[in-house]
């Protein structure tokens, strides 16, 4: 498949702009949301967390990010 370069979005083929109320707009939004759910699907434990320092908060955030990455990687492995 050839690679094509564009200087501006207006040079691309096909107008993907959808007018409000257009059924194609709703299908495009639904497709985008389904794609995001399949690829990211981040999980965060519910609740409020108190931390003694900002470093503790960042550490917990990193743990959640790592768990989400591992879950994403696992989903990709099982699909293949």
Secondary structure, 3 states (H helix, E strand, C coil): CCCCCCCCHHHCCCCCCCCCCCHHHHHHHHHHHHHHHHHCCCCCCCCCCCCCCHHHHHHHHHHHHHHHHHHHHHHHHHHC
